[in-house]
Amino acid sequence: MHIPRRTARLRLTLLYGAAFLACGAAVLALTDLIFGRATHLVTFPHTAPRPPKGGPSEAELVAAARQLEPQILNAAAAQIGSDRQQLLIASAIALAIIAVAAAAIGWVIAGRVLRPLSTITAAARRISASSLHERLALRGPDDELKELADTLDTLFARLESSFEAQRRFAANASHELRTPLTRERTLLQVTRADPAATAGTWQAVSHELLASNAEQERLIEALLTLASAEGGAGEHEAADLAAITRAALTAARPAVSHRGLDVRADIQAAAFDGDPLLVQQLVANLIDNAVRHNIPGGDIQITVRTSDTGAVLSVANSGQVIPAADVERLFQPFQRLGPRTAHRDGGHGLGLSIVRAIAIAHGATLTARPRPGGGLTIDVTFPPAPLAG
């Protein structure tokens, strides 16, 4: 025998039918109890009525009643028992018929209620990585099923955005890695085909290849850092944001001096709980971004402090005017201001992407806003370090 699949519709029907049958049985039992008590009171009265005046005496009536009482009571009990049995049989048959009808009605009602769920299931099976733009767009009352469909639509939107960002990142990374390889191959082919190439020419080519190789190495390290940050923070431990910032600022002093920038730092002790290595990358990338995208003779303001919301790092730099609508785009991989997405200034457009990924991994709040005279201000607020128990 084929056992039907235990679907939600079948379970709801069975539960509805069982509940109806239990309620009907309870009503039938209560009716039988009430019927039994009523017939008992009628059959066996507690007091006999007094005879009217002028009629037979009470003693005579009692004597006559005692003679007829067994026959009357037996006949009444037999009739009541028969009626009670017929009532129970008729009620049981009626209850069985109504229970079957109720189960059929419950099956229809469950099907109508669960119909949107079938629509959701079919659409979810149809939507794949190549069709994440589709949505359930379930219509109907604002109930739990509508809420589920809206939640899935929101999930599909996030997945579509994530897949699109992944495809864009892969395409940009392939381009960034392919470009120096193409340049190196072209340089070697041209030099090799040149009959007048000398040892000095090959020496210059080797320097160019080493520089290109170093550029690729920096790009690969940045990609690995970004992947590590997006994978989440490692082991958390208590650390001082001020010490990390001072070390990153010391490492950036040569570049700051080379560009003639004025650095003003207000660094105070600020404890946080996180991965010190990743936070070191975050601070280094923020300072590097402030140095690289500054103007000659510009300024950088670095502040580390503790607020009610946790440890706060603020890096502000002068530079070109940034439209407010373009600030969010700067945190996308390989994105830069201007018509091109990458410039050969030693960077690859991954610095702020790494900053945002590390901030998300630590549950930190990241805000960026353009400065009125040009440049950018970026604030990162880390959750406060837990108190030592």
Long-range contacts (C-beta under 8 A, 24 or more apart in sequence): 8-110, 8-114, 8-117, 9-107, 9-110, 9-111, 9-114, 12-106, 12-110, 12-113, 12-114, 13-103, 13-106, 13-107, 13-110, 14-103, 16-102, 16-103, 16-106, 16-109, 16-110, 17-99, 17-102, 17-103, 17-106, 20-98, 20-99, 20-102, 20-103, 20-106, 21-95, 21-99, 24-95, 24-98, 24-99, 25-95, 28-88, 28-91, 28-92, 28-95, 31-87, 31-91, 32-84, 32-87, 32-88, 35-84, 35-87, 36-84, 39-80, 39-84, 42-76, 43-73, 43-76, 43-77, 43-80, 44-73, 116-140, 116-145, 116-146, 116-149, 117-145, 120-145, 120-148, 120-149, 120-152, 124-152, 127-156, 129-163, 132-156, 132-159, 132-160, 132-163, 133-160, 165-332, 168-332, 168-333, 169-333, 169-334, 172-333, 172-334, 172-341, 173-223, 173-333, 173-334, 176-219, 176-334, 176-342, 176-348, 177-216, 177-219, 177-220, 180-212, 180-215, 180-216, 181-216, 183-212, 184-209, 184-212, 215-346, 218-346, 218-348, 219-348, 219-350, 222-348, 222-350, 222-351, 222-354, 223-350, 225-281, 225-350, 225-354, 226-333, 226-350, 226-353, 226-354, 226-357, 228-278, 229-278, 229-281, 229-354, 229-357, 229-358, 229-360, 229-361, 230-357, 230-360, 230-361, 231-361, 232-361, 233-274, 233-275, 233-278, 233-358, 233-361, 233-362, 234-275, 234-277, 234-278, 235-275, 236-273, 236-274, 236-275, 237-273, 237-274, 237-275, 237-276, 238-271, 238-272, 238-273, 238-385, 239-271, 239-272, 239-273, 239-274, 239-276, 239-279, 240-269, 240-270, 240-271, 240-272, 241-270, 241-271, 241-272, 241-279, 241-283, 241-304, 241-311, 241-313, 241-382, 242-267, 242-268, 242-269, 242-270, 242-304, 244-276, 244-279, 244-280, 244-283, 245-283, 245-302, 245-304, 245-313, 247-280, 248-280, 248-283, 248-284, 248-287, 249-287, 249-302, 251-284, 252-284, 252-287, 252-288, 252-291, 255-288, 255-291, 255-292, 256-291, 256-300, 259-291, 259-294, 259-296, 259-298, 260-296, 260-297, 261-291, 261-294, 261-297, 261-298, 261-299, 261-300, 262-297, 262-298, 262-299, 262-300, 263-299, 263-300, 263-301, 263-302, 264-299, 264-300, 264-301, 264-302, 265-301, 265-302, 265-303, 266-301, 266-302, 266-303, 266-304, 266-305, 267-302, 267-303, 267-304, 268-304, 268-305, 268-306, 269-306, 270-304, 270-305, 270-306, 270-311, 270-312, 270-313, 271-306, 271-311, 271-384, 271-385, 272-310, 272-311, 272-362, 272-382, 272-383, 272-384, 272-385, 273-382, 273-383, 273-384, 273-385, 273-386, 274-362, 274-382, 275-361, 275-362, 278-358, 278-361, 278-362, 279-358, 279-362, 279-382, 281-354, 281-358, 282-354, 282-355, 282-358, 282-359, 282-380, 283-313, 285-351, 285-352, 285-354, 285-355, 286-313, 286-315, 286-351, 286-355, 286-378, 286-380, 287-315, 288-347, 288-351, 289-315, 289-317, 289-351, 289-352, 289-355, 289-378, 290-315, 290-316, 290-317, 290-376, 291-317, 292-345, 292-346, 292-347, 292-351, 293-317, 293-319, 293-320, 293-376, 294-318, 294-319, 294-375, 295-319, 295-320, 295-374, 298-375, 307-381, 309-365, 309-381, 309-383, 309-384, 310-364, 310-381, 310-382, 310-383, 310-384, 311-381, 311-382, 311-384, 311-385, 312-379, 312-380, 312-381, 312-382, 313-379, 313-380, 313-381, 313-382, 314-377, 314-378, 314-379, 314-380, 315-377, 315-378, 316-371, 316-375, 316-376, 316-377, 316-378, 317-375, 317-376, 318-371, 318-373, 318-374, 318-375, 319-374, 319-375, 319-376, 320-374, 320-375, 321-370, 321-373, 321-374, 322-370, 322-374, 322-375, 322-376, 323-370, 324-369, 324-370, 327-368, 327-369, 327-370, 327-376, 330-368, 330-376, 331-355, 331-356, 331-368, 352-378, 355-380
